[in-house]
Amino acid sequence: MTGLLDDTRDPFAIFSEWLGHAREKELNDPEAMAIATSDANGMPDVRMVLMRGHDERGLVFYTNSQSQKGNQLAENAQGAALFHWKSLRRQVRFRGLIEHASEAESDAYFASRPRDSRIGAWASQQSRPMEGRFALEKAVAREALRFGLGEVPRPPHWHGYRLKPLSIEFWLDKPFRLHERLVFTRETVDAPFSTAWLYP
């Protein structure tokens, strides 16, 4: 099979290469990905988040564990992610198991965030009903006053999550809809990947 995709390469290396191109070409948020989760009844949900790390273990993102996605992941620790880089005419899909990132990873990333974002993580009751915009502004002011000039620690409900892929699919646009689709799959997160080319 010709083209930029190669079924003899490591999928994480291909992803890193594609992400590097996206960081050069995409105007906004090349790390943005759609994360799909589902509840205990199988009802799906999807939203955009920012990927904050990746390696051979998977993709890392952070959120409030009491949010809708946090509750869904507590009920069904599986998910899918999609990157779509329109300027490059490429997309990558991940499906797999989702687990908590380590406490050390979560602490380190939280500490790297702007102070206002850290205060916001304490103030926002993410995904829950809000009486009005002023309620959030009051909560932010209250938390800012509480922490003063001191350190803003990571809230106990704010965590990193890692999607550990069982499948990674690359899609590359080609003329006349003769696109390239290459999927890497494995039975467990510790097993080697097998590959297959798919009809577009």
N, CA, C and O atoms as a DFTB+ gen file, in Angstrom:
800 C
 N C O
     1  1       0.859      -1.193       0.000
     2  2       0.000       0.000       0.000
     3  2       0.889       1.234       0.000
     4  3       1.784       1.360       0.836
     5  1       0.644       2.141      -0.933
     6  2       1.455       3.345      -1.028
     7  2       0.814       4.472      -0.238
     8  3      -0.338       4.365       0.180
     9  1       1.567       5.566      -0.029
    10  2       1.036       6.721       0.683
    11  2       1.769       6.949       1.976
    12  3       2.806       6.335       2.227
    13  1       1.236       7.831       2.803
    14  2       1.881       8.205       4.049
    15  2       1.647       7.190       5.153
    16  3       2.307       7.239       6.192
    17  1       0.720       6.276       4.941
    18  2       0.461       5.269       5.963
    19  2       1.272       4.012       5.675
    20  3       1.481       3.632       4.523
    21  1       1.724       3.377       6.756
    22  2       2.599       2.215       6.631
    23  2       2.201       1.225       7.717
    24  3       2.316       1.528       8.904
    25  1       1.738       0.054       7.323
    26  2       1.255      -0.914       8.305
    27  2       2.375      -1.655       9.023
    28  3       2.108      -2.522       9.855
    29  1       3.633      -1.322       8.711
    30  2       4.751      -1.938       9.438
    31  2       5.241      -1.055      10.577
    32  3       6.099      -1.465      11.359
    33  1       4.697       0.161      10.674
    34  2       5.159       1.100      11.696
    35  2       4.344       0.975      12.973
    36  3       3.243       0.423      12.974
    37  1       4.902       1.498      14.062
    38  2       4.192       1.544      15.335
    39  2       3.093       2.614      15.257
    40  3       3.370       3.732      14.821
    41  1       1.860       2.304      15.666
    42  2       0.786       3.297      15.535
    43  2       1.011       4.550      16.377
    44  3       0.595       5.640      15.984
    45  1       1.659       4.409      17.518
    46  2       1.914       5.581      18.352
    47  2       2.935       6.513      17.689
    48  3       2.873       7.731      17.858
    49  1       3.869       5.934      16.940
    50  2       4.828       6.755      16.208
    51  2       4.131       7.501      15.076
    52  3       4.418       8.674      14.837
    53  1       3.216       6.827      14.378
    54  2       2.457       7.503      13.320
    55  2       1.636       8.637      13.916
    56  3       1.603       9.740      13.369
    57  1       0.970       8.367      15.039
    58  2       0.154       9.403      15.671
    59  2       1.004      10.602      16.071
    60  3       0.604      11.743      15.841
    61  1       2.160      10.366      16.661
    62  2       3.047      11.465      17.061
    63  2       3.459      12.301      15.858
    64  3       3.514      13.528      15.932
    65  1       3.746      11.629      14.753
    66  2       4.138      12.334      13.537
    67  2       2.985      13.185      13.008
    68  3       3.177      14.346      12.649
    69  1       1.789      12.603      12.963
    70  2       0.620      13.343      12.482
    71  2       0.292      14.516      13.406
    72  3      -0.056      15.598      12.935
    73  1       0.403      14.306      14.709
    74  2       0.140      15.389      15.650
    75  2       1.143      16.525      15.459
    76  3       0.783      17.698      15.555
    77  1       2.399      16.173      15.188
    78  2       3.398      17.200      14.918
    79  2       3.030      18.046      13.713
    80  3       3.183      19.267      13.738
    81  1       2.541      17.397      12.649
    82  2       2.092      18.148      11.473
    83  2       0.907      19.041      11.830
    84  3       0.829      20.188      11.392
    85  1      -0.013      18.505      12.628
    86  2      -1.194      19.282      13.013
    87  2      -0.798      20.513      13.818
    88  3      -1.393      21.578      13.652
    89  1       0.189      20.381      14.680
    90  2       0.637      21.525      15.469
    91  2       1.228      22.620      14.582
    92  3       1.215      23.794      14.952
    93  1       1.741      22.243      13.425
    94  2       2.279      23.225      12.492
    95  2       1.200      23.861      11.629
    96  3       1.333      25.019      11.232
    97  1       0.131      23.123      11.331
    98  2      -0.834      23.555      10.320
    99  2      -2.190      23.991      10.869
   100  3      -2.815      24.891      10.309
   101  1      -2.656      23.372      11.954
   102  2      -3.990      23.691      12.469
   103  2      -3.986      25.062      13.126
   104  3      -3.073      25.395      13.881
   105  1      -5.013      25.854      12.834
   106  2      -5.083      27.204      13.400
   107  2      -5.411      27.186      14.885
   108  3      -4.889      28.003      15.644
   109  1      -6.264      26.269      15.306
   110  2      -6.729      26.248      16.693
   111  2      -6.704      24.832      17.253
   112  3      -7.208      23.896      16.632
   113  1      -6.117      24.689      18.419
   114  2      -6.233      23.482      19.237
   115  2      -5.997      22.172      18.478
   116  3      -6.927      21.377      18.343
   117  1      -4.795      21.929      17.985
   118  2      -4.535      20.642      17.325
   119  2      -4.689      19.452      18.277
   120  3      -4.843      18.316      17.828
   121  1      -4.647      19.711      19.599
   122  2      -4.818      18.631      20.571
   123  2      -6.285      18.366      20.909
   124  3      -6.584      17.501      21.732
   125  1      -7.205      19.109      20.276
   126  2      -8.632      18.923      20.567
   127  2      -9.096      17.567      20.048
   128  3      -8.778      17.174      18.925
   129  1      -9.846      16.865      20.878
   130  2     -10.384      15.566      20.466
   131  2     -11.796      15.420      21.007
   132  3     -12.127      15.931      22.077
   133  1     -12.614      14.718      20.252
   134  2     -13.950      14.356      20.725
   135  2     -13.811      13.091      21.561
   136  3     -13.236      12.098      21.115
   137  1     -14.345      13.138      22.779
   138  2     -14.323      11.964      23.648
   139  2     -15.747      11.431      23.785
   140  3     -16.654      12.157      24.192
   141  1     -15.931      10.171      23.446
   142  2     -17.230       9.517      23.577
   143  2     -17.200       8.556      24.758
   144  3     -16.277       7.756      24.910
   145  1     -18.223       8.653      25.579
   146  2     -18.402       7.740      26.707
   147  2     -19.849       7.268      26.685
   148  3     -20.654       7.769      25.900
   149  1     -20.183       6.315      27.536
   150  2     -21.569       5.891      27.655
   151  2     -21.844       5.509      29.095
   152  3     -20.940       5.149      29.848
   153  1     -23.125       5.596      29.463
   154  2     -23.486       5.276      30.840
   155  2     -23.711       3.778      31.006
   156  3     -23.480       3.002      30.078
   157  1     -24.159       3.379      32.183
   158  2     -24.337       1.960      32.480
   159  2     -25.367       1.310      31.570
   160  3     -25.341       0.094      31.381
   161  1     -26.289       2.111      30.995
   162  2     -27.307       1.587      30.096
   163  2     -26.869       1.603      28.637
   164  3     -27.617       1.181      27.755
   165  1     -25.667       2.085      28.387
   166  2     -25.160       2.116      27.029
   167  2     -25.518       3.370      26.258
   168  3     -25.208       3.463      25.070
   169  1     -26.167       4.350      26.900
   170  2     -26.502       5.588      26.204
   171  2     -25.230       6.390      25.951
   172  3     -24.528       6.735      26.902
   173  1     -24.914       6.696      24.683
   174  2     -23.648       7.379      24.391
   175  2     -23.722       8.879      24.620
   176  3     -24.797       9.477      24.659
   177  1     -22.551       9.459      24.770
   178  2     -22.384      10.898      24.961
   179  2     -21.044      11.268      24.344
   180  3     -20.119      10.456      24.342
   181  1     -20.929      12.481      23.821
   182  2     -19.668      12.906      23.224
   183  2     -19.483      14.391      23.459
   184  3     -20.454      15.146      23.504
   185  1     -18.220      14.815      23.610
   186  2     -17.892      16.228      23.807
   187  2     -16.424      16.437      23.444
   188  3     -15.646      15.487      23.361
   189  1     -16.066      17.694      23.230
   190  2     -14.684      18.021      22.899
   191  2     -13.892      18.269      24.184
   192  3     -14.368      18.938      25.102
   193  1     -12.682      17.723      24.232
   194  2     -11.748      17.989      25.322
   195  2     -10.369      18.206      24.695
   196  3     -10.178      17.990      23.499
   197  1      -9.428      18.630      25.512
   198  2      -8.054      18.770      25.043
   199  2      -7.213      17.609      25.564
   200  3      -7.200      17.330      26.763
   201  1      -6.520      16.943      24.664
   202  2      -5.557      15.931      25.074
   203  2      -4.371      16.649      25.710
   204  3      -3.842      17.605      25.142
   205  1      -3.958      16.193      26.881
   206  2      -2.868      16.852      27.601
   207  2      -1.624      15.986      27.728
   208  3      -0.673      16.363      28.412
   209  1      -1.622      14.840      27.079
   210  2      -0.438      13.993      27.077
   211  2      -0.707      12.735      26.282
   212  3      -1.852      12.298      26.165
   213  1       0.351      12.151      25.733
   214  2       0.200      10.886      25.014
   215  2       1.550      10.186      24.980
   216  3       2.602      10.823      24.909
   217  1       1.495       8.873      25.033
   218  2       2.666       8.031      24.864
   219  2       2.153       6.639      24.519
   220  3       0.987       6.473      24.160
   221  1       3.029       5.635      24.628
   222  2       2.619       4.286      24.251
   223  2       1.556       3.702      25.184
   224  3       0.963       2.667      24.879
   225  1       1.314       4.364      26.322
   226  2       0.252       3.895      27.223
   227  2      -1.109       4.410      26.809
   228  3      -2.124       3.818      27.178
   229  1      -1.162       5.506      26.047
   230  2      -2.443       6.028      25.601
   231  2      -2.516       7.537      25.658
   232  3      -1.494       8.222      25.707
   233  1      -3.750       8.052      25.652
   234  2      -4.034       9.486      25.624
   235  2      -4.516       9.946      26.986
   236  3      -5.286       9.242      27.639
   237  1      -4.070      11.125      27.429
   238  2      -4.445      11.638      28.748
   239  2      -5.236      12.926      28.604
   240  3      -4.864      13.819      27.842
   241  1      -6.338      13.010      29.351
   242  2      -7.104      14.244      29.472
   243  2      -7.513      14.392      30.930
   244  3      -7.407      13.446      31.710
   245  1      -7.981      15.584      31.294
   246  2      -8.301      15.880      32.697
   247  2      -9.723      16.421      32.800
   248  3     -10.205      17.119      31.908
   249  1     -10.382      16.087      33.902
   250  2     -11.737      16.572      34.095
   251  2     -12.173      16.391      35.535
   252  3     -11.491      15.752      36.336
   253  1     -13.319      16.966      35.847
   254  2     -13.983      16.786      37.127
   255  2     -14.630      15.402      37.141
   256  3     -15.456      15.098      36.280
   257  1     -14.270      14.575      38.094
   258  2     -14.812      13.213      38.133
   259  2     -16.295      13.183      38.494
   260  3     -16.941      12.143      38.367
   261  1     -16.847      14.331      38.950
   262  2     -18.269      14.413      39.248
   263  2     -19.072      14.969      38.070
   264  3     -20.282      15.167      38.180
   265  1     -18.401      15.219      36.946
   266  2     -19.080      15.685      35.742
   267  2     -19.810      14.511      35.090
   268  3     -19.705      13.374      35.548
   269  1     -20.552      14.798      34.015
   270  2     -21.246      13.727      33.310
   271  2     -20.272      12.670      32.812
   272  3     -20.511      11.477      32.996
   273  1     -19.170      13.093      32.179
   274  2     -18.241      12.093      31.674
   275  2     -17.552      11.350      32.802
   276  3     -17.274      10.157      32.684
   277  1     -17.269      12.060      33.913
   278  2     -16.681      11.380      35.058
   279  2     -17.605      10.321      35.628
   280  3     -17.161       9.221      35.957
   281  1     -18.891      10.641      35.750
   282  2     -19.869       9.667      36.243
   283  2     -20.029       8.510      35.272
   284  3     -20.134       7.357      35.691
   285  1     -20.050       8.808      33.975
   286  2     -20.174       7.740      32.989
   287  2     -18.964       6.817      33.012
   288  3     -19.109       5.601      32.883
   289  1     -17.776       7.384      33.175
   290  2     -16.581       6.552      33.222
   291  2     -16.532       5.697      34.481
   292  3     -15.948       4.613      34.480
   293  1     -17.150       6.188      35.560
   294  2     -17.234       5.373      36.777
   295  2     -18.161       4.177      36.564
   296  3     -17.976       3.127      37.181
   297  1     -19.158       4.336      35.692
   298  2     -20.103       3.259      35.404
   299  2     -19.619       2.337      34.296
   300  3     -19.906       1.140      34.303
   301  1     -18.888       2.897      33.351
   302  2     -18.480       2.136      32.168
   303  2     -17.140       2.692      31.697
   304  3     -17.094       3.673      30.954
   305  1     -16.064       2.067      32.128
   306  2     -14.718       2.613      31.914
   307  2     -14.171       2.267      30.532
   308  3     -13.077       1.720      30.392
   309  1     -14.960       2.601      29.524
   310  2     -14.561       2.436      28.133
   311  2     -14.888       3.725      27.394
   312  3     -15.784       4.468      27.792
   313  1     -14.152       3.986      26.313
   314  2     -14.434       5.208      25.585
   315  2     -13.766       5.209      24.225
   316  3     -13.045       4.282      23.856
   317  1     -14.030       6.278      23.494
   318  2     -13.449       6.466      22.175
   319  2     -13.061       7.928      22.014
   320  3     -13.664       8.818      22.615
   321  1     -12.057       8.156      21.201
   322  2     -11.595       9.522      20.927
   323  2     -11.417       9.694      19.431
   324  3     -11.066       8.755      18.717
   325  1     -11.664      10.912      18.970
   326  2     -11.499      11.233      17.553
   327  2     -10.752      12.552      17.411
   328  3     -11.137      13.561      18.002
   329  1      -9.692      12.536      16.630
   330  2      -9.005      13.749      16.200
   331  2      -9.356      13.980      14.739
   332  3      -9.247      13.064      13.924
   333  1      -9.780      15.202      14.396
   334  2     -10.041      15.560      13.004
   335  2      -9.266      16.827      12.699
   336  3      -9.567      17.899      13.224
   337  1      -8.269      16.689      11.847
   338  2      -7.450      17.826      11.450
   339  2      -7.850      18.213      10.034
   340  3      -7.332      17.673       9.056
   341  1      -8.777      19.155       9.943
   342  2      -9.373      19.494       8.654
   343  2      -8.344      20.047       7.685
   344  3      -8.387      19.732       6.496
   345  1      -7.415      20.868       8.171
   346  2      -6.422      21.459       7.277
   347  2      -5.502      20.406       6.670
   348  3      -4.957      20.609       5.585
   349  1      -5.327      19.287       7.362
   350  2      -4.488      18.197       6.853
   351  2      -5.298      17.111       6.163
   352  3      -4.742      16.223       5.517
   353  1      -6.626      17.189       6.305
   354  2      -7.527      16.188       5.740
   355  2      -7.167      14.796       6.261
   356  3      -7.018      13.834       5.507
   357  1      -7.036      14.739       7.587
   358  2      -6.704      13.489       8.266
   359  2      -7.548      13.347       9.518
   360  3      -7.977      14.341      10.103
   361  1      -7.784      12.122       9.924
   362  2      -8.404      11.877      11.221
   363  2      -7.836      10.599      11.825
   364  3      -7.374       9.706      11.115
   365  1      -7.881      10.536      13.156
   366  2      -7.423       9.356      13.891
   367  2      -8.479       9.023      14.930
   368  3      -8.957       9.899      15.651
   369  1      -8.837       7.748      14.997
   370  2      -9.829       7.273      15.960
   371  2      -9.166       6.292      16.928
   372  3      -8.395       5.421      16.525
   373  1      -9.486       6.457      18.219
   374  2      -9.016       5.552      19.272
   375  2     -10.235       4.949      19.964
   376  3     -11.225       5.643      20.199
   377  1     -10.166       3.668      20.288
   378  2     -11.188       3.021      21.117
   379  2     -10.475       2.155      22.135
   380  3      -9.498       1.478      21.814
   381  1     -10.979       2.181      23.392
   382  2     -10.316       1.342      24.374
   383  2     -10.844       1.527      25.777
   384  3     -11.966       1.984      25.996
   385  1     -10.002       1.159      26.711
   386  2     -10.332       1.224      28.129
   387  2      -9.834       2.546      28.701
   388  3      -8.826       3.088      28.248
   389  1     -10.544       3.057      29.694
   390  2     -10.145       4.318      30.312
   391  2      -9.928       4.096      31.802
   392  3     -10.767       3.506      32.484
   393  1      -8.798       4.574      32.293
   394  2      -8.470       4.453      33.707
   395  2      -7.968       5.800      34.214
   396  3      -7.644       6.691      33.428
   397  1      -7.907       5.935      35.534
   398  2      -7.345       7.158      36.116
   399  2      -5.851       7.230      35.832
   400  3      -5.139       6.231      35.929
   401  1      -5.391       8.415      35.482
   402  2      -3.953       8.658      35.485
   403  2      -3.484       8.665      36.941
   404  3      -4.305       8.715      37.857
   405  1      -2.185       8.615      37.153
   406  2      -1.669       8.573      38.520
   407  2      -1.932       9.891      39.245
   408  3      -2.116      10.934      38.618
   409  1      -1.946       9.826      40.566
   410  2      -2.107      11.039      41.366
   411  2      -0.969      12.030      41.077
   412  3      -1.188      13.241      41.036
   413  1       0.227      11.509      40.881
   414  2       1.369      12.385      40.601
   415  2       1.186      13.115      39.280
   416  3       1.480      14.306      39.182
   417  1       0.701      12.407      38.258
   418  2       0.447      13.057      36.966
   419  2      -0.607      14.146      37.104
   420  3      -0.453      15.246      36.575
   421  1      -1.680      13.825      37.823
   422  2      -2.765      14.792      37.991
   423  2      -2.286      16.011      38.770
   424  3      -2.606      17.145      38.412
   425  1      -1.520      15.780      39.836
   426  2      -0.987      16.899      40.625
   427  2      -0.084      17.786      39.773
   428  3      -0.185      19.012      39.821
   429  1       0.802      17.160      38.991
   430  2       1.765      17.921      38.198
   431  2       1.056      18.751      37.136
   432  3       1.393      19.916      36.929
   433  1       0.077      18.155      36.466
   434  2      -0.598      18.935      35.429
   435  2      -1.438      20.055      36.047
   436  3      -1.464      21.169      35.524
   437  1      -2.123      19.765      37.155
   438  2      -2.944      20.802      37.790
   439  2      -2.071      21.982      38.209
   440  3      -2.458      23.138      38.038
   441  1      -0.905      21.690      38.752
   442  2      -0.006      22.757      39.199
   443  2       0.501      23.604      38.041
   444  3       0.896      24.753      38.240
   445  1       0.496      23.041      36.818
   446  2       0.983      23.783      35.655
   447  2      -0.081      24.711      35.063
   448  3       0.234      25.532      34.201
   449  1      -1.311      24.597      35.504
   450  2      -2.391      25.400      34.937
   451  2      -2.344      26.830      35.475
   452  3      -1.827      27.059      36.568
   453  1      -2.878      27.796      34.721
   454  2      -2.960      29.157      35.255
   455  2      -3.752      29.194      36.558
   456  3      -4.667      28.395      36.761
   457  1      -3.398      30.117      37.426
   458  2      -4.040      30.191      38.741
   459  2      -5.565      30.323      38.625
   460  3      -6.304      29.678      39.369
   461  1      -6.029      31.161      37.691
   462  2      -7.475      31.344      37.537
   463  2      -8.163      30.046      37.139
   464  3      -9.294      29.793      37.554
   465  1      -7.496      29.226      36.341
   466  2      -8.076      27.935      35.959
   467  2      -8.140      26.989      37.152
   468  3      -9.088      26.216      37.289
   469  1      -7.134      27.054      38.009
   470  2      -7.155      26.203      39.205
   471  2      -8.283      26.625      40.148
   472  3      -8.959      25.777      40.730
   473  1      -8.480      27.919      40.295
   474  2      -9.587      28.399      41.133
   475  2     -10.920      27.992      40.509
   476  3     -11.849      27.605      41.217
   477  1     -11.010      28.082      39.177
   478  2     -12.231      27.684      38.490
   479  2     -12.578      26.222      38.694
   480  3     -13.754      25.861      38.738
   481  1     -11.567      25.380      38.817
   482  2     -11.823      23.959      39.041
   483  2     -12.495      23.722      40.393
   484  3     -13.280      22.785      40.538
   485  1     -12.193      24.564      41.381
   486  2     -12.853      24.475      42.687
   487  2     -14.254      25.070      42.625
   488  3     -15.167      24.586      43.294
   489  1     -14.428      26.120      41.822
   490  2     -15.689      26.862      41.823
   491  2     -16.788      26.179      41.017
   492  3     -17.960      26.258      41.386
   493  1     -16.434      25.515      39.933
   494  2     -17.444      24.974      39.026
   495  2     -17.925      23.597      39.462
   496  3     -17.122      22.688      39.676
   497  1     -19.230      23.452      39.590
   498  2     -19.855      22.149      39.826
   499  2     -20.212      21.575      38.447
   500  3     -21.380      21.513      38.065
   501  1     -19.202      21.170      37.735
   502  2     -19.310      20.851      36.313
   503  2     -20.458      19.899      36.010
   504  3     -20.629      18.876      36.673
   505  1     -21.241      20.253      34.996
   506  2     -22.363      19.485      34.452
   507  2     -23.639      19.566      35.278
   508  3     -24.682      19.083      34.836
   509  1     -23.584      20.168      36.471
   510  2     -24.791      20.236      37.299
   511  2     -25.554      21.535      37.046
   512  3     -24.963      22.520      36.603
   513  1     -26.857      21.547      37.321
   514  2     -27.668      22.747      37.048
   515  2     -27.127      23.969      37.790
   516  3     -26.649      23.864      38.919
   517  1     -27.212      25.124      37.138
   518  2     -26.721      26.383      37.693
   519  2     -27.848      27.416      37.646
   520  3     -28.550      27.534      36.642
   521  1     -28.015      28.161      38.738
   522  2     -29.117      29.123      38.829
   523  2     -28.972      30.251      37.816
   524  3     -29.975      30.814      37.377
   525  1     -27.772      30.585      37.447
   526  2     -27.508      31.666      36.499
   527  2     -26.021      31.933      36.478
   528  3     -25.277      31.411      37.308
   529  1     -25.585      32.749      35.528
   530  2     -24.154      33.029      35.376
   531  2     -23.565      33.635      36.640
   532  3     -22.409      33.378      36.976
   533  1     -24.359      34.438      37.341
   534  2     -23.846      35.101      38.543
   535  2     -23.455      34.082      39.611
   536  3     -22.550      34.331      40.408
   537  1     -24.134      32.941      39.626
   538  2     -23.800      31.904      40.609
   539  2     -22.364      31.426      40.432
   540  3     -21.654      31.201      41.412
   541  1     -21.942      31.271      39.190
   542  2     -20.563      30.855      38.932
   543  2     -19.586      31.960      39.314
   544  3     -18.543      31.694      39.911
   545  1     -19.922      33.194      38.972
   546  2     -19.039      34.309      39.314
   547  2     -18.875      34.446      40.818
   548  3     -17.779      34.729      41.301
   549  1     -19.966      34.244      41.570
   550  2     -19.881      34.279      43.034
   551  2     -19.000      33.157      43.560
   552  3     -18.208      33.357      44.482
   553  1     -19.143      31.973      42.969
   554  2     -18.344      30.839      43.420
   555  2     -16.861      31.077      43.154
   556  3     -16.019      30.739      43.986
   557  1     -16.539      31.656      42.001
   558  2     -15.141      31.968      41.689
   559  2     -14.597      32.986      42.683
   560  3     -13.481      32.837      43.182
   561  1     -15.386      34.027      42.971
   562  2     -14.932      35.047      43.930
   563  2     -14.732      34.442      45.315
   564  3     -13.777      34.779      46.014
   565  1     -15.633      33.553      45.705
   566  2     -15.527      32.914      47.019
   567  2     -14.260      32.070      47.126
   568  3     -13.559      32.119      48.137
   569  1     -13.969      31.292      46.074
   570  2     -12.781      30.439      46.110
   571  2     -11.500      31.278      46.021
   572  3     -10.499      30.946      46.656
   573  1     -11.528      32.348      45.248
   574  2     -10.361      33.232      45.171
   575  2     -10.063      33.835      46.525
   576  3      -8.899      33.954      46.910
   577  1     -11.105      34.220      47.258
   578  2     -10.929      34.782      48.597
   579  2     -10.416      33.717      49.555
   580  3      -9.563      33.990      50.400
   581  1     -10.935      32.514      49.421
   582  2     -10.529      31.427      50.327
   583  2      -9.045      31.108      50.180
   584  3      -8.359      30.887      51.178
   585  1      -8.548      31.084      48.952
   586  2      -7.146      30.738      48.741
   587  2      -6.222      31.943      48.867
   588  3      -5.025      31.784      49.104
   589  1      -6.773      33.154      48.710
   590  2      -5.949      34.346      48.844
   591  2      -4.746      34.285      47.919
   592  3      -4.873      34.011      46.726
   593  1      -3.571      34.547      48.493
   594  2      -2.334      34.490      47.715
   595  2      -1.627      33.142      47.865
   596  3      -0.528      32.941      47.348
   597  1      -2.278      32.227      48.580
   598  2      -1.650      30.930      48.837
   599  2      -1.765      29.979      47.663
   600  3      -2.326      30.317      46.621
   601  1      -1.226      28.789      47.848
   602  2      -1.257      27.753      46.828
   603  2      -2.695      27.273      46.609
   604  3      -3.489      27.219      47.547
   605  1      -3.018      26.927      45.367
   606  2      -4.329      26.365      45.037
   607  2      -4.111      24.889      44.725
   608  3      -3.653      24.560      43.631
   609  1      -4.428      23.991      45.657
   610  2      -4.165      22.566      45.435
   611  2      -5.189      21.950      44.480
   612  3      -6.223      22.555      44.194
   613  1      -4.904      20.773      44.001
   614  2      -5.836      20.058      43.135
   615  2      -7.053      19.597      43.936
   616  3      -6.890      18.985      44.991
   617  1      -8.265      19.877      43.460
   618  2      -9.449      19.377      44.169
   619  2      -9.472      17.847      44.158
   620  3      -8.981      17.234      43.210
   621  1     -10.028      17.230      45.185
   622  2     -10.049      15.762      45.236
   623  2     -10.885      15.131      44.128
   624  3     -10.730      13.945      43.837
   625  1     -11.778      15.918      43.500
   626  2     -12.640      15.383      42.445
   627  2     -12.101      15.676      41.043
   628  3     -12.792      15.414      40.059
   629  1     -10.890      16.210      40.933
   630  2     -10.325      16.597      39.634
   631  2      -9.193      15.630      39.304
   632  3      -8.207      15.548      40.037
   633  1      -9.337      14.895      38.195
   634  2      -8.403      13.803      37.897
   635  2      -7.979      13.806      36.435
   636  3      -8.616      14.408      35.571
   637  1      -6.881      13.109      36.202
   638  2      -6.504      12.747      34.852
   639  2      -7.071      11.382      34.512
   640  3      -7.226      10.518      35.375
   641  1      -7.375      11.208      33.237
   642  2      -7.853       9.925      32.722
   643  2      -6.977       9.534      31.530
   644  3      -6.539      10.391      30.763
   645  1      -6.733       8.246      31.389
   646  2      -5.939       7.748      30.272
   647  2      -6.765       6.755      29.460
   648  3      -7.263       5.762      29.989
   649  1      -6.901       7.043      28.162
   650  2      -7.538       6.107      27.250
   651  2      -6.459       5.165      26.728
   652  3      -5.533       5.585      26.035
   653  1      -6.592       3.884      27.072
   654  2      -5.620       2.871      26.663
   655  2      -6.198       2.127      25.458
   656  3      -7.108       1.313      25.618
   657  1      -5.689       2.392      24.268
   658  2      -6.387       1.923      23.065
   659  2      -6.283       0.431      22.808
   660  3      -5.237      -0.195      22.984
   661  1      -7.417      -0.109      22.383
   662  2      -7.474      -1.451      21.816
   663  2      -7.522      -1.375      20.297
   664  3      -7.228      -2.351      19.607
   665  1      -7.896      -0.204      19.783
   666  2      -7.828       0.008      18.337
   667  2      -7.463       1.460      18.052
   668  3      -7.868       2.374      18.770
   669  1      -6.694       1.647      16.993
   670  2      -6.300       2.973      16.507
   671  2      -6.478       2.944      14.993
   672  3      -5.863       2.133      14.300
   673  1      -7.321       3.835      14.490
   674  2      -7.582       3.863      13.051
   675  2      -7.155       5.204      12.460
   676  3      -7.525       6.267      12.958
   677  1      -6.374       5.131      11.395
   678  2      -5.911       6.316      10.684
   679  2      -6.673       6.445       9.372
   680  3      -6.873       5.468       8.650
   681  1      -7.094       7.679       9.078
   682  2      -7.824       7.971       7.833
   683  2      -7.115       9.116       7.136
   684  3      -6.874      10.170       7.725
   685  1      -6.785       8.892       5.871
   686  2      -6.037       9.876       5.082
   687  2      -6.795      10.152       3.798
   688  3      -7.083       9.235       3.029
   689  1      -7.122      11.429       3.566
   690  2      -7.873      11.821       2.380
   691  2      -7.062      11.588       1.110
   692  3      -5.870      11.887       1.048
   693  1      -7.737      11.049       0.104
   694  2      -7.149      10.865      -1.224
   695  2      -8.160      11.310      -2.280
   696  3      -9.362      11.309      -2.015
   697  1      -7.695      11.689      -3.472
   698  2      -8.632      12.117      -4.515
   699  2      -9.628      11.026      -4.899
   700  3      -9.354       9.834      -4.765
   701  1     -10.794      11.467      -5.382
   702  2     -11.843      10.596      -5.899
   703  2     -12.363       9.619      -4.844
   704  3     -12.814       8.519      -5.165
   705  1     -12.292      10.040      -3.586
   706  2     -12.746       9.244      -2.449
   707  2     -12.004       7.903      -2.309
   708  3     -12.532       6.953      -1.732
   709  1     -10.797       7.841      -2.835
   710  2      -9.971       6.645      -2.677
   711  2      -9.079       6.831      -1.452
   712  3      -7.855       6.725      -1.532
   713  1      -9.719       7.109      -0.321
   714  2      -8.995       7.408       0.912
   715  2      -8.262       6.172       1.421
   716  3      -8.559       5.043       1.031
   717  1      -7.306       6.418       2.296
   718  2      -6.607       5.321       2.957
   719  2      -7.116       5.190       4.385
   720  3      -7.197       6.179       5.114
   721  1      -7.456       3.977       4.781
   722  2      -7.876       3.672       6.156
   723  2      -7.070       2.482       6.651
   724  3      -7.128       1.390       6.085
   725  1      -6.329       2.711       7.703
   726  2      -5.492       1.662       8.288
   727  2      -5.837       1.551       9.758
   728  3      -5.795       2.544      10.485
   729  1      -6.181       0.343      10.204
   730  2      -6.564       0.151      11.597
   731  2      -5.604      -0.838      12.268
   732  3      -5.257      -1.880      11.713
   733  1      -5.194      -0.468      13.475
   734  2      -4.383      -1.323      14.344
   735  2      -5.289      -1.803      15.476
   736  3      -5.936      -0.983      16.127
   737  1      -5.350      -3.101      15.721
   738  2      -6.204      -3.641      16.780
   739  2      -5.435      -4.655      17.618
   740  3      -4.476      -5.276      17.161
   741  1      -5.890      -4.800      18.861
   742  2      -5.317      -5.806      19.752
   743  2      -6.385      -6.258      20.733
   744  3      -7.352      -5.537      20.975
   745  1      -6.219      -7.436      21.295
   746  2      -7.224      -8.004      22.201
   747  2      -7.143      -7.403      23.600
   748  3      -8.168      -7.208      24.254
   749  1      -5.928      -7.110      24.060
   750  2      -5.724      -6.520      25.378
   751  2      -4.723      -5.372      25.231
   752  3      -4.028      -5.268      24.219
   753  1      -4.658      -4.515      26.250
   754  2      -3.761      -3.356      26.154
   755  2      -2.294      -3.756      26.246
   756  3      -1.419      -2.929      25.986
   757  1      -2.006      -4.995      26.607
   758  2      -0.616      -5.459      26.676
   759  2      -0.212      -6.282      25.462
   760  3       0.955      -6.653      25.331
   761  1      -1.153      -6.571      24.577
   762  2      -0.878      -7.423      23.422
   763  2      -0.319      -6.595      22.259
   764  3      -0.504      -5.379      22.218
   765  1       0.353      -7.243      21.329
   766  2       0.811      -6.525      20.131
   767  2      -0.374      -6.215      19.214
   768  3      -1.408      -6.881      19.264
   769  1      -0.200      -5.198      18.382
   770  2      -1.241      -4.821      17.428
   771  2      -1.156      -5.684      16.171
   772  3      -0.075      -6.077      15.732
   773  1      -2.331      -5.964      15.610
   774  2      -2.402      -6.468      14.243
   775  2      -2.966      -5.352      13.376
   776  3      -3.533      -4.393      13.899
   777  1      -2.824      -5.459      12.083
   778  2      -3.228      -4.366      11.194
   779  2      -4.182      -4.867      10.116
   780  3      -4.194      -6.049       9.774
   781  1      -4.975      -3.946       9.592
   782  2      -5.857      -4.238       8.465
   783  2      -6.118      -2.953       7.705
   784  3      -6.288      -1.889       8.299
   785  1      -6.147      -3.059       6.392
   786  2      -6.563      -1.937       5.552
   787  2      -8.067      -2.062       5.340
   788  3      -8.572      -3.155       5.085
   789  1      -8.782      -0.947       5.446
   790  2     -10.238      -0.948       5.308
   791  2     -10.640      -0.196       4.057
   792  3      -9.993       0.773       3.660
   793  1     -11.728      -0.659       3.436
   794  2     -12.293       0.125       2.345
   795  2     -12.749       1.477       2.860
   796  3     -13.278       1.554       3.968
   797  1     -12.561       2.557       2.088
   798  2     -12.986       3.879       2.563
   799  2     -14.509       4.042       2.476
   800  3     -15.040       5.093       2.834
